[in-house]
């Protein structure tokens, strides 16, 4: 091909990639909702976890500490920040300890007689009123007068204050200048985000809004804002992972380019090699856009990892170019074998498509489309844009000597059997847990952050993020009634120090039956006026002062009971709303627990409630989901392995040849497992995916070494190609293996180890080498 | 809100720092303590009640001024109030009008009457017309009747009854 035609084709190719990239960028929605990644839930707890994953009220709480300024300024900042966040749509609720008299708006104020339990034990009669009015008179003469005076005409029994006390957090930090302060002198706030706690993107947005609101406050300069809580940790973990992956990625990309330059002595080659891979990745993304619309971030991470196999294709083409033949001709010779590798990988990944897990289906589509496009781009496009001038890889200095030495290696027949036995022993006998089910353990948080979270949580009395009490009933009112019924039993558990506090939905809103009962006990206007007149006799209150009170009681008698829907308009409505969840045919009440000391006692108590209440362990539920996900992957892997054996056997036309390809690959895969087990590394999903990638690469090595070419130069080219592939994989993934983050280390170490083992075993077990 | 001023007898004591104690001896017994930004009111036979002062920030200003008054910090007092003094050593009256607008919306004026070195009456005139008069020391003896007239109050505060 002429230079001109090459340049035109290259330009067209690049244009197509840019267009595809732009399309993908505008249409692809990368979700961070775990639901699109996890398998369908099976148990009730898993279902609830999926429904409310990260959306439980506890996991959406951000704990905020302000420091670095004198207390008065911190208090003013706390008030300013709370006011700003209350206006911010990212947040549902903000607390900083400041008294909020407007918990019930004027319209709902008469409901206080239905919401407060005061009158359950005490009729609103002359004796009670007299006692209350005398106390109020004393209040008026006390320093508290200024606080209570505005309430008095409408609420002489101070029902609003009793409700405010009832609704205040059970255990709250000390107040300074009217806002919460920690013992260390930081102003404390809690903010409940609208976004789920485990959605890094949405949490990131909310936290940026929060920081911006803080920075915009007058006097914020010099003061420090520190966040904690599940949402903050989610963002922190994802940022740290991304930053580290980017940093490592940059270094390894540079190293990769340098290595390719050294291998092919051309500046253009490293750039051109990226083209098939980029085509495959973009085509895979485009397929996801067409097929799914949204894709989970973890699925994408898995997909890009698996697509790493495609880096082999162009390297093979470059290394196998031979003198006297065009690039196209070399590719044609190579293509049957390459196609076998691509096809077997794709057919194996089909098994993932049939797994029934959305995330794995996406993974299959992305990988299969990506591999096919990368493969065909390597076959039909890459040779047409490669520079005409090249250096035959077979002539690389030292390669011949290396090849001879490798061939001279002893290849005892008993070696594979011995290895297999050692592997089996290591896998079976190594101590420690086999699987890592805790996804959070893959992105662990620095100890100081965890310590600060514990301190803030204790200071604020913030709810536990691991346990939830679930109350089930046919409807929302049923949940409230059950919650009222369970409250005394839970109070007893609190008294026994099984937990510090519980926040039940009925704390905010009594059931309709309770409200009606309270209504029935309220006196009518005439009776109340008589009682009030009697109570007021001789006291210096101006006549008619309490007319608003009489009107409110009269109104309360005929009000329709307050429903969650109407309550939703109050400042506490969002709180109740988060606690009442419709699901399936019924309703769930989610009660948050604070300071769970004895989960077993709680569980035992819940078992005695006849199914009305259940202790939900979010950690156990999510771990069981991860385990279920792994079972799906393993099942898909088994099918994939069977498909792979079938494809390779058919392509190589014989079980014996297939055995030579599959045996080293299988042994190497189990060897990696054995090493990981021997090092007491519990296996995570990421290890599994990395093993699959390594196996895919190993398949290539074995396929090419198994090839009987007879030509010494071609054998050297095979070695060259394989060495470049191995070196690049070890470079890229070995770098990841140095990462401080277990998730990156899991992928890096597994692939690097795997590539090494696959290379060694495919050389040692190659049939033709032994025959010489 | 009230038809006549509330008349109490008792003591006001500054305990150092930002701690203030007000004890009422009649017509009922009550002890209010202000410390750590919290108001704690304890009455005979009732559980104590605590309220954060922050619910009425202007009240805090008032309490700080009482501290200034009791600890003799004239500069702080003059900073918070417009001061006017009448009378002589035998009977003097100190008028305090809050400078802080938020506080003035609640408290119109504070009047302290005394003779020689002894304060006799502390009158708190609230902006809405209600008034609380605390009779201190000698002014509280004998105990005032339930319905004390303004004239008698004035006499007790000026020390006329005693003379």
Interface residues (C-beta under 8 A of the other chain):
Chain A: X98 X99 X101 X135 X137 X138 X139 X140 X141 X142 X143 X144 X145 X146 X147 X149 X152 X153 X174 X175 X176 X177 X178 X179 X540 X541 X542 X545
Chain B: X1 X2 X3 X4 X6 X8 X22 X24 X28 X30 X32 X34 X36 X37 X38 X39 X41 X43 X46 X49 X51 X52 X53 X54 X55 X56 X57 X58 X59 X62 X63 X106 X107 X126 X128 X130 X132
